Amino acid sequence: MENFFTGTLGISENVFSYVLLPFLIFLARIMDVSINTIRIIYVLGGRKLIATLLGFFESFIWLMAIRQIFEHMDNWICYVAYPAGFATGILVGMLIEEQIAYGKVIVRIITRKDVTELADYLKKYEYRYTRVQTEGFEGPENLVFTVLPRENLEELLQWLRDKLPTAFYTVEKVNRAAESKAVVQETARWSIAGWLKERRGV
């Protein structure tokens, strides 16, 4: 790679070693760490093919970066660029993950106010929900559970802020959800015990 930049493109060795090379290592680390973050999301979602392809590119980029590190072990700037790219990659990966908004979430809503309008809202968008009458610290309360695509979460939260501003709610990622007796999203967890049970027909 060095011959290409210094010989073919005519870039000086000092510029390559102390500017271009550290920058390329920095970018490579951002890319492979970002891919790793996204890969984990798809692994947990059971998307085997996508996760496998992302794992290939993640490993390939990492190998290219670490190779340059070993070939230029006397270049201290590379030692700064490598962890800096790793840290930045975590941030970039989290930002990308927020934009992807993959999967489902469960929202728990607790309020002392009437939730008829909330139920109508959930029915309108065909979000499954469960309403429970509970007893809280200050008396009777309504507890509503609903599961919805993560991409629609912000719309629901905005509705709550507008219509039920005093409601308390929590949001949690769902690894497994069923709809019409069919699993629509499963965890990618695997265990020896589960495998043995399948083999025995348990």
N, C-alpha and C positions, 0 to 999 in steps of 0.2 A: 504493500500500500504506500509506503514511504517513497518508493521509486516512482510511482505514478504521479504523486503530487510534486515531488522535487524535480524529477526528470521530464515527465510529459507536460505538466502544467507550469513548470519553471518556478515553483515556489521555493524560497530559500529554506535551508534546513532549520535555521533558528525559528522562522515563522511557523514551520510545520511542527517542530518539536514542542514549542512553548505556547503556541496559540491554537493552531488547527487541530493537532492531535488531542490535547485535553478537551477541546470543545466537542470533538467527535465522540470521545469516551463519555463525556457528560450526556450527550444526546442519546447514546446507546443505552446508558443506564436508565435514563428516563423511559425509554421505549420498553425495555425488558421488564422493568418493575411495574409499569402501567399495565402491560399485557398480563403479568402475573396476577395483579389485582382483579382484572376482568376475568381471567381464567378461573380463579377461585369462585367467583360468582356463578359461573356456568357449571362448575363442578358441583356446587351445592344445589344447583337447579337440575342436575341430572342430564345436562346437555353434553353428552359424551363426545360427539364429533367435533363440535366447536372447541371444547376444552382441550381436546387432543391436538388440534391444529394450532391453537394458541400456545400450547406447551412447546411445540416444535419451534415456532418462531422465537419464543422467549429464550429457549436454550441456545438457539443459533446466535442470536444477538449477544447474549451473555458471553458465549465463547469468543466471538469477535472482539469484544471489549477486553476480556481478561487476557487474550493473546497479546494485544497491544501493550497492556500493562507489563507483562513479562518481557516483552521485547524492548521496553524502554524503562527498565527498573531504576535507572539513574535520573529519571525525570520526575522531580518531586511534585510538579504541577499536576501530573497525572494522578498522583495519590490524593490530591485534593478534589480533582474532577470526578473521580470514581464515587466516593461517598456522597458528594454533592448531588450527583446525578441520581443516586439511589434515593436520597431524601426527597428530591424534587419529584421523582417518579411516584413516590407514595402519594404526594399531594395531587399530582396529575391523574393518577389512577382513581383516587377518590372522587375527583371532579367528574371524570368520565362515567364512573359508576352511578353518580347522581343523575346524569343525563340519560343513561340507559334505563334507569328505573325498572329493572327487571324483577319479576316475581310478584308475589302477593303479600299483603300486610293485613294484620288484624288490628282493628281500632276498638278500644274500649271507651265508652262514653258514659260518664256519670253526671247526672243533673237532677235537681229537685223540681225542675220545670217540666211541663207537659212535653212529651216527645212524639206526639202525633204527627206534627209537621216534619220531624226528622224521619219518621217511618215512611211518610209519603215520599220524601226525597230519595230514600234508599230504594223504595219500590220503583220509583221512576227510572232509575238507572240499573234496576235489576240486581242490586247488591243484596246478597243473603244477609239476614240479620236475625238476632235473637234479643228479645226484650224481657228483662227480669225486674220484678218489683223487689227492692231490697230495703234494708234498714241501715241508715248511716248514723254518724255522730250527732247530726242535727235533726234526725227524724227520717221519714220515708224518702226514698230516692229511686230514680229510674236508672237502670244499668242496661246499656245497649251494646251488644257485640256485633261487629260486622267485618266481613272479609272482602277485600276489593283489590284490583290491580294496583300496584304501587304507583303507576303513572297517573292514576286518578286520585291519589291521596291528597295532593295539595288542594284540589277542588273541594273535597269534603271538608278539609280543615278550614278553608276560607268560608265555607257555608256555616260551619260551627262558630267561627269568629263573628259572623254577621248576625246569625239567628240565635245562637246560644252562647253568648260571650262568657258567661259564668260557668259553663260546663267544664268539667275536668276530663281529660282524655289521655290515653296512652296509646302508643303505636309500637307494634312488634312485627318483625319479619316472620313470615310463615314458610316453613320448609315443606309442609305437606298440606294439601287441601283437596277436598273431594266435591264433585258437583255432578248431580244426577247419577250417583253411585259409580262414578268413574274418577280415577285419580288423575288430576290435571297437572300436579306438580309434586315430585317426590324428592326426598333427600338422596344424595349419592352415597350414603353410608353403607358399608359392607362389613360383615363380621364373620369370623370362622364359625361361630355358634349358629348363625343364621344359615350359612352354607350347609352345615351338617344336618340341620333340620330339613332343608330342602332335599338333601340326598336321601334322608330316611323317610321322606314323605310325610313329615309331621305337619 
